[in-house]
Amino acid sequence: MTESRYRAVKAYENLEWIKSRDARAMRILSEYLEPESRFEEMDIEDTIVVFGSARLLPKDVAEKRLEETKRGGGDVPKAERDLKMSFYYEAARELSFRLTEWSKGLGNGKQRFVVCSGGGPGIMEAANRGASEAKGLNIGLNISLPFEQNDNPYITKRLSLEFHYFFMRKFWFTYLAKAIVVMPGGFGTLDEFMEVVTLVQTLKIKKALPIVLFGKEFWSSVINFQTLIDYGTISPDDVDLFFQTDSVDEAFEYVSQKLLEGGLPEPGPHL
């Protein structure tokens, strides 16, 4: 019997092919099936998603950097701005802590309303950190970027996922979400907020989905909703699709009460 000069590689072990254009559909499908299997394994049925900037710092870090900048003659206005913006990091951390404690106290034996973020630093880290400090499971849906975005250390290990495709990542943000909190952020946060509110406005998302837009001063400077109304590009009642606040107490009460209205919603996606 003649011995083969090489052994053929199974298609699913052929990384050269898996990474090729021809296998794109396989890669997309894997970003649906692999997260789904992990969520089933960890009994995740609903999430509360927190969006926001990757650039914001914890208050103690921002305070230390401001002191160092003043001593070293650096960019003091930037360091002062970073300290001011750290309010939102701490707000996301506290809100996630309180929502996690609340969800754990529902006492129905299920993993309900698990905090989910984009998995990176800044507001994403704050959300995972708060949930972790409340000793709750939490999710990080990271994305591979040209500039490396590492997953933050507070994510539950089995619930730290890495995506290549933005649209698959955003699918998992919205599919299990029962509430969304939007903290100050940049292009990515704007994209996520606008997509979600558009899906709700057009009834592509039919489930009840309370949305909190946190940071009145920031968001009123970034988006002039009244101008959109005045020009007729949105309806006056479109601004009722989300709740604006600067208060962790108000955000917590709004989300928790909306989720409790009429009894707890059934677990699962229900898009």
N, C-alpha and C positions, 0 to 999 in steps of 0.2 A: 504494500500500500504506500503510495507516494505521500509524503508529508507536505502539507501546505506551507508556502513560504510566509504566509501571514494569516492572522485570524481576523475575520470580518468583525466590525464593531456594530453592536446593536444600535438602532437609530436613536433610542432615547439615551444612549451613553456617548453618542457622537457630538461632542461639544462644538466642534467646528460647524456642524450642520445646525445644531440647536440655536447657535448664535447668528445664523445666516438669515437673510431676508425671507427665504422660503419657509422658515419655521416660525415666522412672526406670530401666526395664529396660535401655535402651541405655547409660545411665551405668554401671550395675552391670556389664554385659557388657564395657564398655571397660576397667574396672578389673581384669578378668581377661585380656583379649586384649593390651592394651598392655604390661603387665609381662611376659607370656609372650613376646612378640616381642623384648623387650629381653634377657631371659635367654637366649633362643636365639641372638641376635646376639652376646652376650658369652660364649657357651659355658658358662653356669652350669648345673650339673646337681645339685649338692648344697650345702647350707648348714649352718653352725653358728650358731645364733641366740643372741644375748645380750640378755636383758631386764634392765631396772633403772631406777632413778629418774632423772628428768631434772634433779634438783636438786643432785646431788652435784658437787663441785668437784675439779679437780686439786690435788695436794698443795701445789705451789708457790703457786697462787692462794689456797688456804685459809690458808696460812702468812702471806702478805702481808696478807690481810684481817684476820687476827687481830692482827697488829702494828698496823695502822691503827686497828682498833677500840680497842685498849688505849690508844693515843695520843689518840684522839678521844673517849674516854669513851662508847662505844657499847655494844651488847649483847654483852658478852664471853662469857657462857655459850653463846650461839648460835654465835659465831665459833669457840669451842673445840669445840663439837659438829660444826660443819662440817669442822674439821680432822680430827677423829677419823673422820668418815665418808668423808673423802677416801681412806682406805685402800682402800675398795671401788672407787673410780675407778681407782686405780693397779693394783689387782688385775685388774680387767677389761681394762685396757690391756695389762698384761704377759701375761695369759692369751691374749688375742687375737693378740698378737705371736707367741707361741710356737706356737699352733695354726696360724697362717698359715705360719710357717716350716716347720713339720712337713708341712703339706699340700702346700706347694710342692716338698718333697723326696721326695714319693711317686714322682715320675718316670714317671707313666703318660701324660703328654701331655695331661691333662685338667685343667679347672678344678674341683678337688674341694674340698668342705668350706669354701666361701667364707664368711667372717664376715659376718653380717647383723644389723643392729640396727634400732631404730625411727627412726633417722635424726636425732634431735634432740640436745640437749645432755646433760650428765651422763654416766651409765653408757653411754648410746648413743654419745656422742661418744668415750668412752674405748675402746669396742670398735672403732669405725671407725679411731680414731687408732692403736691398736696394730697393726691389720692393715695400715694405710697405712705405718707405720714399718717393717714387715717387707716392704714393697714388693709387697704382694699386693692383688688386687682385693677390694673389700668393698662391701656393699650397705646402703642406708638406705631403709627403708620409712616415710616420713613421713606425718603425718596433719594435715589442716587442722583447726584448733581456734579457738574464739572468741578465746583469747589466743594470739598468734602463736607457733608453734613452727617456727623456721627450721631447714633442714637444716644439719648441722654441716659444716665445711670439709674433713673427712678422707674423705668418701665418694667412691668412684670416680664420676666425673661421669655417665657413662651409666647408672649403677646407683643413682642418686638418684631415687626415685619419690615422688609425692605422692598420697595417697588421701583420698577424702571419706568412704567407708564403712568403719567399723571392722571389720566382718565380712569384707570383702574383703582388708583389710590383714592380718587374722589368718589368713585362708586362705593367703596367700602366706608368712607366717611358718612355718606348719606343713607346707605342701605339699612344699617342697624340703628341709626340715630333716632332718638325720641326727643332730643332737645339739642340746640346748638348755641354756644356762647362765642361771640366774635369780639375779641380784644383788639386794641390798636395794632396795625400791621402794615405791611407794604403791598407790593404787587400781588404776591401769593394770597394774602389774606383778602384783598379786594376781590380777586378772582373767585375764591372759595365762597365768600359771602354773596357776591352777585349771582353766582351759579345757583346756589341753594335758594335764594329768595326768588329767582326767576322760576325755578322748578315749582316752588310753592304757589307763586302768582298764577302760573299757567296750569296748575292742577296736575302736573306730571308727578308731583308728590301729593298724594291724596290724604295721607295720614296727618293727624294733628302734629305739628312740629313747631313748638315755641322757639323763637329765635331772640336772643338777647344781644343787642349792640351796645357794648360796654365802653363808656368813655365819651360823654356828650361833647365836651370841648374838642376832643380830637376828631370825632366823626363829623361834627358840624363844620369843621374847617376843611375836611377832606372831601365831603360830599354835601352839596347843597340840595337837599331833597325838595325844599320849597321851590327852587328854581326849576327843577324837573316838573313839578306840578304846574308852575306858572306857564311853562312852555308847552304843557299838554302832553309831555312824553311819558308821564305816569299819572295815574288817577290819585286824587286826594286820599282815598282810603288805602292805597298801596303802602303807605307808611305805617299802617296798622298791622302789617305782616310781621313786624318786629317790635321789640320793646327796648327803649333806650334808657340807660341809667348810668350813674356813676357810683352806685352803692352796691356793695356785696350783699348786704341784707336784702335789698330790693330784688337783686338778681336771683338770690336763693329762693326767696318767697315766690317770685314769679314762676321759676322753673318747677319747683316742687309742687306748687298748687296746680299748675297746668297739667302736670303729670298725674295728679290725684283726682282731677275733676271727673266726675262720673265713674269713679273707681279706677284702679290701675289699668292701663291699656294692656291688651294681650301681648305676651312676648313675641318677638320675631319682627321681621322687616316691615311688612304691610305697606309697601310703596303704593 
